[in-house]
Amino acid sequence: MLATSRSLILRHNPIIFKRFRHKVNKQLEDKPEPKVAADVMNYLKNSTDYKEIVDKVPKTLLKKYKAPETMYLINKNTAKNITETLVNYISNDAPIVEINPGFGFLTRELLQCQKKSIYLYEISNHFSQFITEIQSQFPDRIHFKSGDFFGMWKLAFKDKLDDGNRLKELLGDLATDDNDRILNIIGAMPSLTFVKHLITTIVFHNETSQLGRPDLYIAMPGHHYEFLTDSSIQMSKHKSIPALFQLLFDFKVLNKVPKVHFLPWMFSENKAKSSIIEENCLYLVRITRKKTLPCAPRDLPLLWYFFKPQTFSKCTRVIPMLEQWIPGCGVWLITGQDPPDTNKEVAPGRDDAALPHMTIFTEFGDLNLSQKVTVFKRFISWPEFEQCPYRVTMENNLPKFASHIDDDKATIAVPIDEMESSDTEIEPDQ
């Protein structure tokens, strides 16, 4: 209300508005520009590996960041090392996309090790000259576009709001309606934003994906990988994003590469919580979508809500919680039987995990990840499920600005910032 009143005052009083704008501009001018990190400059100047680029690195990459938006590979030997690792995994029949190639060291190695074309997406105009030089040498194999590939979730969300065409324009020839088309995506990823975008795309049946089936070959901070792949999630720990990630994707560390070979540098992690390897290296990882989803695609939004902290916590008792949705359903879990008119299409199958003996005291944390999915499948298969308020409650708790599920199109647009907080989710019992 106060902000609205202030806006009206400024709009109808040009003198006050002019003074206010002048004050803001002066504050921006007076704000000192962050200094170039001395240790970064010393490292670059004292190594012969960087004598050709030390004067060509943009100043924004010479500062340290807690969470940079982009990272650039600057070491030719590491580019060669990464390529030698990736050639053993990259699908030969799939397009190759390199994100933010920068000086193009990895691009040149990839061009030498295989014969396919490479699609380059670069967010910074500073590196256009280096990419143009490579393109002139390989005119038929380099497809270059200026754009933020890892930030495509923003375009997808805007397209959902106004039925736009931004994402298709970004992808160009790479856009596809084939959900099984594999796409090799290579680059360095300092944040989890793009991974979360892929999760929401799968969970909410986002028709604007147009990516097909992306295979990620990504250099990423070790603590991000450890967060996503935390093995305790499989046993009992309850955290939404890692649980969904492990249900939807296969993952593997292919190699470890020196962190100093990427710019910008990041401030050191808490050394009490990070190992020496994690402190000095980035993980080169492969992330691929599982061929078999944990449940039917139309039920994934229900599974998403099932794993939200407000639905279950590690110490939540399973049967009392489910009986809030379907009174008396606990008997089916305790006896291990299901009502005769159970929906067999969504009920657990022979490949689903068997449940332990359930009592009213069994907690969500007593179940492993596969068993939690089994409980979910049994829950939604019971005949009373469609009359209970679970689905409506789920839709009412969708991320802000998300549209409701359409039974015909089954699409929901989810702004990625609504999932960012999941990085710091704290289990209620801790």
Secondary structure, 3 states (H helix, E strand, C coil): CHHHHHHHHHHHCHHHHHHHHHHHHHHHHHCCCCCCCHHHHHHHHCCHHHCCCCCCCCHHHHCCECCCCCCEECCHHHHHHHHHHHCCCCCCCCCEEEECCCCCHHHHHHHHHCCCCEEEEECCHHHHHHHHHHHHHCCCCEEEEECCHHHHHHHHHHHHHHCCCHHHHHHHHHCCCCCCCEEEEEEECCCCHHHHHHHHHHHCCCCCCCCCEEEEEEEEEHHHHHHHHCCHHHHCCCCHHHHHHHHHEEEEEEEEEEHHHEECCECCCCCCCCCHHHHHEEEEEEEEECCCCCCCHHHHHHHHHHCCCCCCCCCCEHHHHHHHHCCCCHHHHHHCCCCCCCCCCCCCCCCCCCCCCCCCCCEHHHCCHHHHHHHHHHHHHCCCHHHCCHHHHHHHCCCCCCCCCCCCCCCCCCCHHHCHHHHHCCCCCC
